[in-house]
Amino acid sequence: MTWLAERQAVTASNIANADTPGYRARSVQSFSSYLEGPVLQLAATAPGHMSLPPGEARPVEITSGASWASSHSGNNVSIESELMTASSSSRMMNMDSAAVKSFHRMLMSSVKV
């Protein structure tokens, strides 16, 4: 969900700057490359817990995005492409939220015993 939130923020920034001369569209790295390394810094709350070395967690990387078009002002934001990205991110966020809600409901029903 962190990756999706960052993707939505970058997409919103691209759309907001669609008419800014010289603005270059940005994009977030793919989700598969985001998963290649540890994403969270783990906290050891008991002596038996494992921990990651400091600095091993890494943030989402934002890169310059490929765009469909470029205007004479140097701006390469494609509203159509950005709206498709926003829609895709929204659908993925809805699916993630539904999975978490379902798991939470299942967990709560097992605790009520």
TORBA-879394 format. One record per atom (N, C-alpha, C): residue in three letters; y, x, z. Coordinates in Angstrom, 1 decimal, decimal comma. Each point is the difference from the previous one (the first is absolute). Layout:
<node><tortor>Ala</tortor><north>Y</north><east>X</east><up>Z</up></node>
...
This chain:
<node><tortor>Met</tortor><north>-1,2</north><east>0,8</east><up>0,0</up></node>
<node><tortor>Met</tortor><north>1,2</north><east>-0,8</east><up>0,0</up></node>
<node><tortor>Met</tortor><north>1,3</north><east>0,9</east><up>0,0</up></node>
<node><tortor>Thr</tortor><north>-0,1</north><east>1,2</east><up>0,6</up></node>
<node><tortor>Thr</tortor><north>1,1</north><east>0,9</east><up>0,0</up></node>
<node><tortor>Thr</tortor><north>0,3</north><east>0,4</east><up>-1,4</up></node>
<node><tortor>Trp</tortor><north>-1,0</north><east>0,3</east><up>-0,8</up></node>
<node><tortor>Trp</tortor><north>0,1</north><east>0,4</east><up>-1,4</up></node>
<node><tortor>Trp</tortor><north>0,7</north><east>-1,1</east><up>-0,8</up></node>
<node><tortor>Leu</tortor><north>-0,5</north><east>-1,3</east><up>0,2</up></node>
<node><tortor>Leu</tortor><north>0,6</north><east>-1,1</east><up>-0,7</up></node>
<node><tortor>Leu</tortor><north>1,4</north><east>-0,3</east><up>0,4</up></node>
<node><tortor>Ala</tortor><north>0,4</north><east>0,2</east><up>1,3</up></node>
<node><tortor>Ala</tortor><north>1,3</north><east>-0,2</east><up>0,4</up></node>
<node><tortor>Ala</tortor><north>1,0</north><east>1,0</east><up>-0,7</up></node>
<node><tortor>Glu</tortor><north>-0,5</north><east>1,3</east><up>0,0</up></node>
<node><tortor>Glu</tortor><north>0,8</north><east>1,0</east><up>-0,7</up></node>
<node><tortor>Glu</tortor><north>0,1</north><east>-0,2</east><up>-1,5</up></node>
<node><tortor>Arg</tortor><north>-1,0</north><east>-0,5</east><up>-0,6</up></node>
<node><tortor>Arg</tortor><north>0,0</north><east>-0,3</east><up>-1,4</up></node>
<node><tortor>Arg</tortor><north>1,0</north><east>-1,2</east><up>-0,3</up></node>
<node><tortor>Gln</tortor><north>0,0</north><east>-1,0</east><up>0,9</up></node>
<node><tortor>Gln</tortor><north>1,0</north><east>-1,1</east><up>-0,2</up></node>
<node><tortor>Gln</tortor><north>1,4</north><east>0,5</east><up>0,2</up></node>
<node><tortor>Ala</tortor><north>0,2</north><east>0,9</east><up>0,9</up></node>
<node><tortor>Ala</tortor><north>1,4</north><east>0,6</east><up>0,3</up></node>
<node><tortor>Ala</tortor><north>0,5</north><east>0,8</east><up>-1,2</up></node>
<node><tortor>Val</tortor><north>-0,9</north><east>0,8</east><up>-0,6</up></node>
<node><tortor>Val</tortor><north>0,4</north><east>0,8</east><up>-1,2</up></node>
<node><tortor>Val</tortor><north>0,2</north><east>-0,9</east><up>-1,2</up></node>
<node><tortor>Thr</tortor><north>-0,8</north><east>-1,1</east><up>-0,2</up></node>
<node><tortor>Thr</tortor><north>0,2</north><east>-0,9</east><up>-1,0</up></node>
<node><tortor>Thr</tortor><north>1,3</north><east>-0,8</east><up>0,1</up></node>
<node><tortor>Ala</tortor><north>0,4</north><east>-0,4</east><up>1,2</up></node>
<node><tortor>Ala</tortor><north>1,2</north><east>-0,7</east><up>0,3</up></node>
<node><tortor>Ala</tortor><north>1,2</north><east>1,0</east><up>-0,3</up></node>
<node><tortor>Ser</tortor><north>-0,1</north><east>1,2</east><up>0,3</up></node>
<node><tortor>Ser</tortor><north>1,0</north><east>1,0</east><up>-0,2</up></node>
<node><tortor>Ser</tortor><north>0,2</north><east>0,2</east><up>-1,5</up></node>
<node><tortor>Asn</tortor><north>-1,1</north><east>0,0</east><up>-0,8</up></node>
<node><tortor>Asn</tortor><north>0,1</north><east>0,1</east><up>-1,4</up></node>
<node><tortor>Asn</tortor><north>0,7</north><east>-1,2</east><up>-0,6</up></node>
<node><tortor>Ile</tortor><north>-0,3</north><east>-1,2</east><up>0,4</up></node>
<node><tortor>Ile</tortor><north>0,6</north><east>-1,2</east><up>-0,5</up></node>
<node><tortor>Ile</tortor><north>1,5</north><east>0,0</east><up>0,3</up></node>
<node><tortor>Ala</tortor><north>0,3</north><east>0,4</east><up>1,3</up></node>
<node><tortor>Ala</tortor><north>1,4</north><east>-0,1</east><up>0,4</up></node>
<node><tortor>Ala</tortor><north>0,8</north><east>1,0</east><up>-0,8</up></node>
<node><tortor>Asn</tortor><north>-0,6</north><east>1,1</east><up>-0,5</up></node>
<node><tortor>Asn</tortor><north>0,8</north><east>1,0</east><up>-0,8</up></node>
<node><tortor>Asn</tortor><north>-0,2</north><east>-0,1</east><up>-1,5</up></node>
<node><tortor>Ala</tortor><north>-0,5</north><east>-1,2</east><up>-0,4</up></node>
<node><tortor>Ala</tortor><north>-0,3</north><east>-0,1</east><up>-1,4</up></node>
<node><tortor>Ala</tortor><north>1,2</north><east>0,2</east><up>-0,9</up></node>
<node><tortor>Asp</tortor><north>1,2</north><east>-0,3</east><up>0,4</up></node>
<node><tortor>Asp</tortor><north>1,2</north><east>0,2</east><up>-0,8</up></node>
<node><tortor>Asp</tortor><north>0,8</north><east>1,3</east><up>0,4</up></node>
<node><tortor>Thr</tortor><north>-0,5</north><east>0,8</east><up>0,9</up></node>
<node><tortor>Thr</tortor><north>0,7</north><east>1,2</east><up>0,4</up></node>
<node><tortor>Thr</tortor><north>-0,2</north><east>1,1</east><up>-1,1</up></node>
<node><tortor>Pro</tortor><north>1,1</north><east>0,5</east><up>-0,6</up></node>
<node><tortor>Pro</tortor><north>-0,1</north><east>1,0</east><up>-1,0</up></node>
<node><tortor>Pro</tortor><north>-0,7</north><east>1,3</east><up>0,6</up></node>
<node><tortor>Gly</tortor><north>-1,0</north><east>0,5</east><up>-0,8</up></node>
<node><tortor>Gly</tortor><north>-0,7</north><east>1,2</east><up>0,4</up></node>
<node><tortor>Gly</tortor><north>-1,0</north><east>-0,1</east><up>1,0</up></node>
<node><tortor>Tyr</tortor><north>-0,3</north><east>-1,2</east><up>0,6</up></node>
<node><tortor>Tyr</tortor><north>-1,0</north><east>-0,2</east><up>1,0</up></node>
<node><tortor>Tyr</tortor><north>-1,4</north><east>0,1</east><up>-0,7</up></node>
<node><tortor>Arg</tortor><north>-0,9</north><east>0,8</east><up>0,7</up></node>
<node><tortor>Arg</tortor><north>-1,3</north><east>0,2</east><up>-0,5</up></node>
<node><tortor>Arg</tortor><north>-1,0</north><east>-0,9</east><up>0,9</up></node>
<node><tortor>Ala</tortor><north>-0,8</north><east>-0,8</east><up>-0,7</up></node>
<node><tortor>Ala</tortor><north>-1,0</north><east>-0,8</east><up>0,8</up></node>
<node><tortor>Ala</tortor><north>-0,9</north><east>0,9</east><up>0,8</up></node>
<node><tortor>Arg</tortor><north>-0,4</north><east>-0,4</east><up>1,2</up></node>
<node><tortor>Arg</tortor><north>-0,9</north><east>0,7</east><up>0,8</up></node>
<node><tortor>Arg</tortor><north>-1,2</north><east>-0,8</east><up>0,2</up></node>
<node><tortor>Ser</tortor><north>-1,1</north><east>0,6</east><up>0,4</up></node>
<node><tortor>Ser</tortor><north>-1,3</north><east>-0,7</east><up>0,3</up></node>
<node><tortor>Ser</tortor><north>-0,7</north><east>0,7</east><up>1,2</up></node>
<node><tortor>Val</tortor><north>-0,9</north><east>-0,7</east><up>0,6</up></node>
<node><tortor>Val</tortor><north>-0,8</north><east>0,5</east><up>1,1</up></node>
<node><tortor>Val</tortor><north>-1,3</north><east>0,5</east><up>-0,6</up></node>
<node><tortor>Gln</tortor><north>-0,5</north><east>1,1</east><up>0,6</up></node>
<node><tortor>Gln</tortor><north>-1,3</north><east>0,5</east><up>-0,5</up></node>
<node><tortor>Gln</tortor><north>-1,1</north><east>-1,1</east><up>0,1</up></node>
<node><tortor>Ser</tortor><north>-1,1</north><east>0,2</east><up>-0,7</up></node>
<node><tortor>Ser</tortor><north>-1,0</north><east>-1,0</east><up>-0,1</up></node>
<node><tortor>Ser</tortor><north>-0,7</north><east>-0,1</east><up>1,4</up></node>
<node><tortor>Phe</tortor><north>-0,6</north><east>-1,2</east><up>0,2</up></node>
<node><tortor>Phe</tortor><north>-0,6</north><east>-0,2</east><up>1,3</up></node>
<node><tortor>Phe</tortor><north>-1,2</north><east>0,9</east><up>0,2</up></node>
<node><tortor>Ser</tortor><north>-0,8</north><east>0,3</east><up>-1,1</up></node>
<node><tortor>Ser</tortor><north>-1,1</north><east>0,9</east><up>0,2</up></node>
<node><tortor>Ser</tortor><north>0,4</north><east>1,4</east><up>0,4</up></node>
<node><tortor>Ser</tortor><north>1,1</north><east>0,5</east><up>-0,5</up></node>
<node><tortor>Ser</tortor><north>0,5</north><east>1,3</east><up>0,4</up></node>
<node><tortor>Ser</tortor><north>0,5</north><east>0,0</east><up>1,4</up></node>
<node><tortor>Tyr</tortor><north>0,5</north><east>-1,2</east><up>0,5</up></node>
<node><tortor>Tyr</tortor><north>0,5</north><east>-0,2</east><up>1,3</up></node>
<node><tortor>Tyr</tortor><north>-1,2</north><east>0,1</east><up>1,0</up></node>
<node><tortor>Leu</tortor><north>-1,2</north><east>-0,4</east><up>-0,4</up></node>
<node><tortor>Leu</tortor><north>-1,1</north><east>0,0</east><up>0,9</up></node>
<node><tortor>Leu</tortor><north>-0,8</north><east>1,3</east><up>0,0</up></node>
<node><tortor>Glu</tortor><north>0,4</north><east>1,0</east><up>-0,9</up></node>
<node><tortor>Glu</tortor><north>-0,7</north><east>1,2</east><up>0,0</up></node>
<node><tortor>Glu</tortor><north>0,0</north><east>0,9</east><up>1,2</up></node>
<node><tortor>Gly</tortor><north>1,0</north><east>-0,2</east><up>0,8</up></node>
<node><tortor>Gly</tortor><north>0,2</north><east>0,8</east><up>1,2</up></node>
<node><tortor>Gly</tortor><north>0,2</north><east>-1,0</east><up>1,2</up></node>
<node><tortor>Pro</tortor><north>0,1</north><east>0,6</east><up>1,2</up></node>
<node><tortor>Pro</tortor><north>0,2</north><east>-0,9</east><up>1,2</up></node>
<node><tortor>Pro</tortor><north>1,5</north><east>-0,5</east><up>-0,1</up></node>
<node><tortor>Val</tortor><north>0,1</north><east>-1,3</east><up>0,3</up></node>
<node><tortor>Val</tortor><north>1,3</north><east>-0,7</east><up>-0,1</up></node>
<node><tortor>Val</tortor><north>0,6</north><east>-0,1</east><up>1,4</up></node>
<node><tortor>Leu</tortor><north>-0,8</north><east>-0,2</east><up>1,0</up></node>
<node><tortor>Leu</tortor><north>0,6</north><east>-0,3</east><up>1,4</up></node>
<node><tortor>Leu</tortor><north>-0,2</north><east>1,2</east><up>0,9</up></node>
<node><tortor>Gln</tortor><north>0,9</north><east>0,2</east><up>0,9</up></node>
<node><tortor>Gln</tortor><north>-0,2</north><east>1,0</east><up>1,0</up></node>
<node><tortor>Gln</tortor><north>-0,7</north><east>-0,7</east><up>1,2</up></node>
<node><tortor>Leu</tortor><north>-1,1</north><east>0,5</east><up>0,3</up></node>
<node><tortor>Leu</tortor><north>-0,8</north><east>-0,6</east><up>1,0</up></node>
<node><tortor>Leu</tortor><north>0,4</north><east>0,5</east><up>1,4</up></node>
<node><tortor>Ala</tortor><north>0,0</north><east>-0,8</east><up>1,0</up></node>
<node><tortor>Ala</tortor><north>0,4</north><east>0,3</east><up>1,3</up></node>
<node><tortor>Ala</tortor><north>-1,3</north><east>0,0</east><up>0,9</up></node>
<node><tortor>Ala</tortor><north>-0,2</north><east>1,1</east><up>0,7</up></node>
<node><tortor>Ala</tortor><north>-1,2</north><east>0,1</east><up>0,9</up></node>
<node><tortor>Ala</tortor><north>0,5</north><east>-0,5</east><up>1,4</up></node>
<node><tortor>Thr</tortor><north>-0,6</north><east>-1,2</east><up>0,4</up></node>
<node><tortor>Thr</tortor><north>0,4</north><east>-0,6</east><up>1,2</up></node>
<node><tortor>Thr</tortor><north>-1,0</north><east>0,3</east><up>1,1</up></node>
<node><tortor>Ala</tortor><north>-1,1</north><east>0,7</east><up>-0,3</up></node>
<node><tortor>Ala</tortor><north>-1,0</north><east>0,4</east><up>1,0</up></node>
<node><tortor>Ala</tortor><north>-0,5</north><east>1,4</east><up>-0,4</up></node>
<node><tortor>Pro</tortor><north>-0,5</north><east>0,7</east><up>1,0</up></node>
<node><tortor>Pro</tortor><north>-0,4</north><east>1,4</east><up>-0,3</up></node>
<node><tortor>Pro</tortor><north>-1,1</north><east>0,1</east><up>-1,1</up></node>
<node><tortor>Gly</tortor><north>-0,8</north><east>-1,0</east><up>-0,1</up></node>
<node><tortor>Gly</tortor><north>-1,1</north><east>0,0</east><up>-1,0</up></node>
<node><tortor>Gly</tortor><north>0,3</north><east>-0,4</east><up>-1,4</up></node>
<node><tortor>His</tortor><north>1,3</north><east>-0,4</east><up>-0,2</up></node>
<node><tortor>His</tortor><north>0,4</north><east>-0,4</east><up>-1,4</up></node>
<node><tortor>His</tortor><north>0,3</north><east>1,2</east><up>-0,9</up></node>
<node><tortor>Met</tortor><north>-0,3</north><east>-0,1</east><up>-1,3</up></node>
<node><tortor>Met</tortor><north>0,3</north><east>1,0</east><up>-0,9</up></node>
<node><tortor>Met</tortor><north>1,5</north><east>-0,1</east><up>-0,4</up></node>
<node><tortor>Ser</tortor><north>0,6</north><east>1,0</east><up>-0,5</up></node>
<node><tortor>Ser</tortor><north>1,4</north><east>0,0</east><up>-0,4</up></node>
<node><tortor>Ser</tortor><north>0,2</north><east>0,8</east><up>-1,3</up></node>
<node><tortor>Leu</tortor><north>1,0</north><east>-0,4</east><up>-0,8</up></node>
<node><tortor>Leu</tortor><north>0,3</north><east>0,8</east><up>-1,2</up></node>
<node><tortor>Leu</tortor><north>1,0</north><east>1,1</east><up>0,4</up></node>
<node><tortor>Pro</tortor><north>0,0</north><east>1,1</east><up>-0,7</up></node>
<node><tortor>Pro</tortor><north>1,0</north><east>1,0</east><up>0,2</up></node>
<node><tortor>Pro</tortor><north>1,4</north><east>-0,5</east><up>-0,3</up></node>
<node><tortor>Pro</tortor><north>1,0</north><east>0,5</east><up>0,7</up></node>
<node><tortor>Pro</tortor><north>1,3</north><east>-0,6</east><up>-0,3</up></node>
<node><tortor>Pro</tortor><north>0,5</north><east>0,3</east><up>-1,4</up></node>
<node><tortor>Gly</tortor><north>0,7</north><east>-1,0</east><up>-0,6</up></node>
<node><tortor>Gly</tortor><north>0,5</north><east>0,1</east><up>-1,3</up></node>
<node><tortor>Gly</tortor><north>-1,0</north><east>-0,3</east><up>-1,1</up></node>
<node><tortor>Glu</tortor><north>-1,2</north><east>-0,5</east><up>0,3</up></node>
<node><tortor>Glu</tortor><north>-1,0</north><east>-0,3</east><up>-1,0</up></node>
<node><tortor>Glu</tortor><north>0,2</north><east>-1,3</east><up>-0,6</up></node>
<node><tortor>Ala</tortor><north>0,7</north><east>-0,9</east><up>0,7</up></node>
<node><tortor>Ala</tortor><north>0,3</north><east>-1,3</east><up>-0,6</up></node>
<node><tortor>Ala</tortor><north>1,1</north><east>0,2</east><up>-1,1</up></node>
<node><tortor>Arg</tortor><north>0,0</north><east>-0,8</east><up>-1,1</up></node>
<node><tortor>Arg</tortor><north>1,0</north><east>0,2</east><up>-1,0</up></node>
<node><tortor>Arg</tortor><north>0,6</north><east>-1,3</east><up>-0,4</up></node>
<node><tortor>Pro</tortor><north>1,3</north><east>0,0</east><up>-0,3</up></node>
<node><tortor>Pro</tortor><north>0,7</north><east>-1,3</east><up>-0,4</up></node>
<node><tortor>Pro</tortor><north>-0,3</north><east>-0,3</east><up>-1,4</up></node>
<node><tortor>Val</tortor><north>0,4</north><east>-1,2</east><up>-0,4</up></node>
<node><tortor>Val</tortor><north>-0,1</north><east>-0,5</east><up>-1,4</up></node>
<node><tortor>Val</tortor><north>0,9</north><east>0,8</east><up>-0,8</up></node>
<node><tortor>Glu</tortor><north>-0,5</north><east>0,5</east><up>-1,2</up></node>
<node><tortor>Glu</tortor><north>0,9</north><east>0,8</east><up>-0,9</up></node>
<node><tortor>Glu</tortor><north>0,6</north><east>-0,9</east><up>-1,1</up></node>
<node><tortor>Ile</tortor><north>1,3</north><east>0,1</east><up>-0,2</up></node>
<node><tortor>Ile</tortor><north>0,7</north><east>-0,7</east><up>-1,0</up></node>
<node><tortor>Ile</tortor><north>0,3</north><east>0,9</east><up>-1,1</up></node>
<node><tortor>Thr</tortor><north>-0,3</north><east>-0,4</east><up>-1,2</up></node>
<node><tortor>Thr</tortor><north>0,2</north><east>0,9</east><up>-1,2</up></node>
<node><tortor>Thr</tortor><north>0,8</north><east>-0,8</east><up>-1,0</up></node>
<node><tortor>Ser</tortor><north>0,5</north><east>0,8</east><up>-1,0</up></node>
<node><tortor>Ser</tortor><north>0,7</north><east>-0,7</east><up>-1,1</up></node>
<node><tortor>Ser</tortor><north>-1,0</north><east>-0,8</east><up>-0,8</up></node>
<node><tortor>Gly</tortor><north>0,4</north><east>-1,2</east><up>-0,3</up></node>
<node><tortor>Gly</tortor><north>-1,0</north><east>-0,9</east><up>-0,6</up></node>
<node><tortor>Gly</tortor><north>0,2</north><east>0,0</east><up>-1,5</up></node>
<node><tortor>Ala</tortor><north>-1,1</north><east>-0,3</east><up>-0,7</up></node>
<node><tortor>Ala</tortor><north>0,0</north><east>-0,2</east><up>-1,5</up></node>
<node><tortor>Ala</tortor><north>0,6</north><east>-1,4</east><up>-0,2</up></node>
<node><tortor>Ser</tortor><north>0,8</north><east>-0,1</east><up>-1,0</up></node>
<node><tortor>Ser</tortor><north>0,6</north><east>-1,2</east><up>-0,4</up></node>
<node><tortor>Ser</tortor><north>-0,2</north><east>-0,4</east><up>-1,4</up></node>
<node><tortor>Trp</tortor><north>0,2</north><east>-1,3</east><up>-0,3</up></node>
<node><tortor>Trp</tortor><north>-0,3</north><east>-0,5</east><up>-1,4</up></node>
<node><tortor>Trp</tortor><north>1,2</north><east>0,3</east><up>-0,9</up></node>
<node><tortor>Ala</tortor><north>1,2</north><east>0,2</east><up>0,6</up></node>
<node><tortor>Ala</tortor><north>1,2</north><east>0,1</east><up>-0,9</up></node>
<node><tortor>Ala</tortor><north>1,0</north><east>0,9</east><up>0,7</up></node>
<node><tortor>Ser</tortor><north>0,9</north><east>0,5</east><up>-0,8</up></node>
<node><tortor>Ser</tortor><north>1,1</north><east>0,8</east><up>0,5</up></node>
<node><tortor>Ser</tortor><north>1,3</north><east>-0,5</east><up>-0,7</up></node>
<node><tortor>Ser</tortor><north>1,1</north><east>-0,2</east><up>0,7</up></node>
<node><tortor>Ser</tortor><north>1,2</north><east>-0,5</east><up>-0,6</up></node>
<node><tortor>Ser</tortor><north>0,9</north><east>1,2</east><up>-0,4</up></node>
<node><tortor>His</tortor><north>1,1</north><east>-0,3</east><up>-0,7</up></node>
<node><tortor>His</tortor><north>0,9</north><east>1,1</east><up>-0,4</up></node>
<node><tortor>His</tortor><north>0,7</north><east>0,6</east><up>1,2</up></node>
<node><tortor>Ser</tortor><north>0,0</north><east>-0,7</east><up>1,2</up></node>
<node><tortor>Ser</tortor><north>0,7</north><east>0,6</east><up>1,2</up></node>
<node><tortor>Ser</tortor><north>-1,0</north><east>0,9</east><up>0,8</up></node>
<node><tortor>Gly</tortor><north>-1,2</north><east>0,1</east><up>-0,5</up></node>
<node><tortor>Gly</tortor><north>-1,0</north><east>0,9</east><up>0,7</up></node>
<node><tortor>Gly</tortor><north>-0,8</north><east>-0,7</east><up>1,0</up></node>
<node><tortor>Asn</tortor><north>0,2</north><east>-1,3</east><up>0,2</up></node>
<node><tortor>Asn</tortor><north>-0,8</north><east>-0,8</east><up>0,9</up></node>
<node><tortor>Asn</tortor><north>-1,3</north><east>-0,4</east><up>-0,6</up></node>
<node><tortor>Asn</tortor><north>-1,1</north><east>0,2</east><up>0,7</up></node>
<node><tortor>Asn</tortor><north>-1,3</north><east>-0,3</east><up>-0,6</up></node>
<node><tortor>Asn</tortor><north>-0,8</north><east>-1,1</east><up>0,7</up></node>
<node><tortor>Val</tortor><north>0,7</north><east>-0,8</east><up>0,8</up></node>
<node><tortor>Val</tortor><north>-0,6</north><east>-1,1</east><up>0,7</up></node>
<node><tortor>Val</tortor><north>-0,3</north><east>-1,2</east><up>-0,9</up></node>
<node><tortor>Ser</tortor><north>-1,3</north><east>-0,4</east><up>0,0</up></node>
<node><tortor>Ser</tortor><north>-0,4</north><east>-1,2</east><up>-0,8</up></node>
<node><tortor>Ser</tortor><north>-0,2</north><east>-1,1</east><up>1,0</up></node>
<node><tortor>Ile</tortor><north>0,8</north><east>-1,0</east><up>0,0</up></node>
<node><tortor>Ile</tortor><north>-0,1</north><east>-1,2</east><up>0,9</up></node>
<node><tortor>Ile</tortor><north>-1,4</north><east>-0,6</east><up>-0,1</up></node>
<node><tortor>Glu</tortor><north>-0,5</north><east>-0,2</east><up>-1,3</up></node>
<node><tortor>Glu</tortor><north>-1,3</north><east>-0,6</east><up>-0,1</up></node>
<node><tortor>Glu</tortor><north>-1,1</north><east>0,8</east><up>0,7</up></node>
<node><tortor>Ser</tortor><north>0,0</north><east>1,3</east><up>-0,2</up></node>
<node><tortor>Ser</tortor><north>-1,0</north><east>0,9</east><up>0,7</up></node>
<node><tortor>Ser</tortor><north>0,2</north><east>-0,1</east><up>1,5</up></node>
<node><tortor>Glu</tortor><north>1,2</north><east>0,0</east><up>0,5</up></node>
<node><tortor>Glu</tortor><north>0,2</north><east>-0,1</east><up>1,5</up></node>
<node><tortor>Glu</tortor><north>-0,4</north><east>-1,3</east><up>0,5</up></node>
<node><tortor>Leu</tortor><north>0,2</north><east>-1,1</east><up>-0,7</up></node>
<node><tortor>Leu</tortor><north>-0,4</north><east>-1,3</east><up>0,5</up></node>
<node><tortor>Leu</tortor><north>-1,5</north><east>-0,1</east><up>0,0</up></node>
<node><tortor>Met</tortor><north>-0,7</north><east>0,6</east><up>-1,0</up></node>
<node><tortor>Met</tortor><north>-1,5</north><east>0,0</east><up>0,0</up></node>
<node><tortor>Met</tortor><north>-0,5</north><east>0,8</east><up>1,2</up></node>
<node><tortor>Thr</tortor><north>0,7</north><east>1,1</east><up>0,3</up></node>
<node><tortor>Thr</tortor><north>-0,4</north><east>0,8</east><up>1,2</up></node>
<node><tortor>Thr</tortor><north>0,2</north><east>-0,7</east><up>1,3</up></node>
<node><tortor>Ala</tortor><north>1,1</north><east>-0,7</east><up>0,1</up></node>
<node><tortor>Ala</tortor><north>0,3</north><east>-0,8</east><up>1,2</up></node>
<node><tortor>Ala</tortor><north>-1,0</north><east>-1,1</east><up>0,2</up></node>
<node><tortor>Ser</tortor><north>-0,4</north><east>-0,7</east><up>-1,1</up></node>
<node><tortor>Ser</tortor><north>-0,9</north><east>-1,1</east><up>0,1</up></node>
<node><tortor>Ser</tortor><north>-1,4</north><east>0,6</east><up>0,4</up></node>
<node><tortor>Ser</tortor><north>-0,4</north><east>1,1</east><up>-0,6</up></node>
<node><tortor>Ser</tortor><north>-1,3</north><east>0,6</east><up>0,4</up></node>
<node><tortor>Ser</tortor><north>0,0</north><east>0,4</east><up>1,5</up></node>
<node><tortor>Ser</tortor><north>1,1</north><east>0,6</east><up>0,4</up></node>
<node><tortor>Ser</tortor><north>0,0</north><east>0,4</east><up>1,4</up></node>
<node><tortor>Ser</tortor><north>0,0</north><east>-1,2</east><up>1,0</up></node>
<node><tortor>Ser</tortor><north>0,6</north><east>-1,1</east><up>-0,4</up></node>
<node><tortor>Ser</tortor><north>0,0</north><east>-1,2</east><up>0,8</up></node>
<node><tortor>Ser</tortor><north>-1,4</north><east>-0,6</east><up>0,1</up></node>
<node><tortor>Arg</tortor><north>-0,7</north><east>0,0</east><up>-1,1</up></node>
<node><tortor>Arg</tortor><north>-1,4</north><east>-0,5</east><up>0,0</up></node>
<node><tortor>Arg</tortor><north>-0,9</north><east>0,8</east><up>0,9</up></node>
<node><tortor>Met</tortor><north>0,2</north><east>1,3</east><up>-0,1</up></node>
<node><tortor>Met</tortor><north>-0,8</north><east>0,9</east><up>0,8</up></node>
<node><tortor>Met</tortor><north>0,3</north><east>-0,1</east><up>1,5</up></node>
<node><tortor>Met</tortor><north>1,3</north><east>-0,2</east><up>0,3</up></node>
<node><tortor>Met</tortor><north>0,4</north><east>-0,2</east><up>1,4</up></node>
<node><tortor>Met</tortor><north>-0,6</north><east>-1,3</east><up>0,5</up></node>
<node><tortor>Asn</tortor><north>0,0</north><east>-1,1</east><up>-0,8</up></node>
<node><tortor>Asn</tortor><north>-0,6</north><east>-1,2</east><up>0,4</up></node>
<node><tortor>Asn</tortor><north>-1,5</north><east>0,1</east><up>0,3</up></node>
<node><tortor>Met</tortor><north>-0,7</north><east>0,7</east><up>-0,9</up></node>
<node><tortor>Met</tortor><north>-1,4</north><east>0,2</east><up>0,2</up></node>
<node><tortor>Met</tortor><north>-0,3</north><east>0,8</east><up>1,3</up></node>
<node><tortor>Asp</tortor><north>0,8</north><east>1,1</east><up>0,2</up></node>
<node><tortor>Asp</tortor><north>-0,2</north><east>0,8</east><up>1,2</up></node>
<node><tortor>Asp</tortor><north>0,3</north><east>-0,8</east><up>1,3</up></node>
<node><tortor>Ser</tortor><north>1,0</north><east>-0,8</east><up>0,0</up></node>
<node><tortor>Ser</tortor><north>0,4</north><east>-0,9</east><up>1,1</up></node>
<node><tortor>Ser</tortor><north>-1,1</north><east>-1,0</east><up>0,3</up></node>
<node><tortor>Ala</tortor><north>-0,6</north><east>-0,6</east><up>-1,1</up></node>
<node><tortor>Ala</tortor><north>-1,1</north><east>-0,9</east><up>0,2</up></node>
<node><tortor>Ala</tortor><north>-1,2</north><east>0,6</east><up>0,6</up></node>
<node><tortor>Ala</tortor><north>-0,3</north><east>1,2</east><up>-0,4</up></node>
<node><tortor>Ala</tortor><north>-1,2</north><east>0,7</east><up>0,6</up></node>
<node><tortor>Ala</tortor><north>0,2</north><east>0,4</east><up>1,4</up></node>
<node><tortor>Val</tortor><north>1,2</north><east>0,4</east><up>0,4</up></node>
<node><tortor>Val</tortor><north>0,3</north><east>0,3</east><up>1,4</up></node>
<node><tortor>Val</tortor><north>0,0</north><east>-1,3</east><up>0,8</up></node>
<node><tortor>Lys</tortor><north>0,6</north><east>-1,0</east><up>-0,5</up></node>
<node><tortor>Lys</tortor><north>0,0</north><east>-1,3</east><up>0,7</up></node>
<node><tortor>Lys</tortor><north>-1,4</north><east>-0,5</east><up>0,3</up></node>
<node><tortor>Ser</tortor><north>-0,9</north><east>0,1</east><up>-1,0</up></node>
<node><tortor>Ser</tortor><north>-1,4</north><east>-0,4</east><up>0,1</up></node>
<node><tortor>Ser</tortor><north>-0,7</north><east>0,8</east><up>1,0</up></node>
<node><tortor>Phe</tortor><north>0,2</north><east>1,3</east><up>0,0</up></node>
<node><tortor>Phe</tortor><north>-0,7</north><east>0,9</east><up>1,0</up></node>
<node><tortor>Phe</tortor><north>0,5</north><east>-0,3</east><up>1,4</up></node>
<node><tortor>His</tortor><north>1,3</north><east>-0,2</east><up>0,1</up></node>
<node><tortor>His</tortor><north>0,6</north><east>-0,4</east><up>1,3</up></node>
<node><tortor>His</tortor><north>-0,6</north><east>-1,3</east><up>0,5</up></node>
<node><tortor>Arg</tortor><north>-0,1</north><east>-1,0</east><up>-0,8</up></node>
<node><tortor>Arg</tortor><north>-0,6</north><east>-1,3</east><up>0,4</up></node>
<node><tortor>Arg</tortor><north>-1,5</north><east>0,2</east><up>0,4</up></node>
<node><tortor>Met</tortor><north>-0,7</north><east>0,8</east><up>-0,7</up></node>
<node><tortor>Met</tortor><north>-1,4</north><east>0,3</east><up>0,3</up></node>
<node><tortor>Met</tortor><north>-0,1</north><east>0,7</east><up>1,4</up></node>
<node><tortor>Leu</tortor><north>0,8</north><east>1,0</east><up>0,2</up></node>
<node><tortor>Leu</tortor><north>0,1</north><east>0,7</east><up>1,2</up></node>
<node><tortor>Leu</tortor><north>0,3</north><east>-0,9</east><up>1,2</up></node>
<node><tortor>Met</tortor><north>1,0</north><east>-0,9</east><up>-0,2</up></node>
<node><tortor>Met</tortor><north>0,4</north><east>-0,9</east><up>1,1</up></node>
<node><tortor>Met</tortor><north>-1,1</north><east>-1,0</east><up>0,3</up></node>
<node><tortor>Ser</tortor><north>-0,7</north><east>-0,5</east><up>-1,0</up></node>
<node><tortor>Ser</tortor><north>-1,1</north><east>-0,9</east><up>0,3</up></node>
<node><tortor>Ser</tortor><north>-1,1</north><east>0,6</east><up>0,7</up></node>
<node><tortor>Ser</tortor><north>-0,3</north><east>1,3</east><up>-0,2</up></node>
<node><tortor>Ser</tortor><north>-1,0</north><east>0,7</east><up>0,7</up></node>
<node><tortor>Ser</tortor><north>0,4</north><east>0,3</east><up>1,4</up></node>
<node><tortor>Val</tortor><north>1,2</north><east>0,1</east><up>0,3</up></node>
<node><tortor>Val</tortor><north>0,5</north><east>0,3</east><up>1,4</up></node>
<node><tortor>Val</tortor><north>0,0</north><east>-1,3</east><up>0,8</up></node>
<node><tortor>Lys</tortor><north>0,2</north><east>-1,1</east><up>-0,6</up></node>
<node><tortor>Lys</tortor><north>0,0</north><east>-1,3</east><up>0,8</up></node>
<node><tortor>Lys</tortor><north>-1,3</north><east>-0,4</east><up>0,6</up></node>
<node><tortor>Val</tortor><north>-1,1</north><east>0,7</east><up>-0,3</up></node>
<node><tortor>Val</tortor><north>-1,3</north><east>-0,4</east><up>0,5</up></node>
<node><tortor>Val</tortor><north>0,0</north><east>-0,1</east><up>1,4</up></node>
